[in-house]
Amino acid sequence: MNKLLKISPSPHVTGKETTGKLMFGVVIALLPALAATIWFFGWAALLVTAVSVVSCVIFEFLITKYILKKTPTINDGSAVVTGLLLAFCLPVNLPVWIIIIGALVAIGVAKMTFGGLGNNPFNPALVGRVFLFLSFPVQMTTWPVPRGFATGYADAETGATALSILNENYDKGNIDSLLNTPGSELPGYSQLFWGEMGGSLGEIAAFALILGLIYMLAKKIITWHIPVSILGTVAVFTALLWLANPSSNIDPLYHLMSGGLLLGAIFMATDYVTSPMSGRGMIVYGIGIGVITVLIRRFGAYPEGVQFAILIMNAFTPLINTYLKPVRFGEEVKHG
C-alpha cells in the first residue's frame, strides 16, 4: 500500500512553460517600448513605470498575505506585468499618488477580489486605467510634449494626441488637409512610427511595440490570432470609411499606428486569463475588439476606444469559450 498511484484531473500533458517564464517573456517584449519612452520623455517615464510596478507588487503581497491569508504569489511575475502595462496606459506627468491609486484598483479590485491570477474576468491594468480616466479626467488627458532623454524630465508644455486632433476634426471634413499640410498639429507617419509625439507611454513608438510582437510570436508566448484579427479588422473597417469619404476619415495605416491600438492588440487583449482559449474563439474575440474600437474612435465621444473594446470583449470571453470549444481529443468527426 506504500506505492499508491495518485490520480489528478486532466489535462495530464505537461510542458516546460511556467507562469513566471511566460510573464518574464512579456517583460522582455515590453523593454524596447520602455526604452523608447525613456528616450523621448526622460527619467520621468522610468519613475512612472517604477512607481506602478512597485505598487502593484506591494499591493498583491499585502492583500494575499494579510487579507486572503494565502502564500504570496508575487514570484510568478504577473504583478510586474500588470504594473508595466498600467504604466504604459498613463501620461508621463501623472502625479505619483494617482499612479498608486491605479495600482490598487488594478490589483486589489480587478485581480485579487476574484481570487488572484487565473480568476479575474477583466484585464487588471485596463481596469486600473479606466478607473483613473473616469476619476481624474483632466490629469489623465494632459499630455506632455516629449523633449528627449537629455532633459531628464518631460517638458511642462502639453499638446494634443493624434486621436484627439482627429476626433475634433472628423465632422469638419478637413482630415485630408490636416495630414498633408506642413506644420500641422497632426503627427505624421514618421512620428507615429518612431514615437516623437505626445501621448501615454504605450502610445508612442509603434516600431518598439512591433518588436515586442515579433519577439512574443517567435517565443510562442502568444499566437497570431488575436493581434492579427484586431489589427486586420481595424484596417478593413477604417479602409471602407476612408474610401467612402477621405475628407472626413483618416486612412487605415494611420489608425493602426496611432493611439493605444498596438499596445492593446499585442499586450492586453492577448492576456491568457481574459481571452478565449480556442483559435476560432480568439479570432471572434479580436474581430469584436476591432469593430468596437473603430466605432468608438469614429462615432463615439472618446478619441480612443481600444481599452473599452477589450474590457467589453473580456466580458464575452466565457460565452465565446462555451460555444467555440476546441475539438475534444478522440472525438469522432462526421464526414459528408
Secondary structure by P-SEA (a helix, b strand, c coil): ccbbbbbbccccccccccaaaaaaaaaaaaaaaaaaaaaaccaaaaaaaaaaaaaaaaaaaaaaccccccccccccaaaaaaaaaaaaaccccccaaaaaaaaaaacccccccccccccccccaaaaaaaaaaaacccccccccccccccccccccbbbbcaaaaaaaccccccaaaaaaccccccccaaaaaacccccccccccaaaaaaaaaaaaaaccccccaaaaaaaaaaaaaaaaaaacccccccaaaaaaccaaaaaacccccccccccccaaaaaaaaaaaaaaaaaaaccccccccaaaaaaaaaaaaaaaaaacccccccbbbbcc
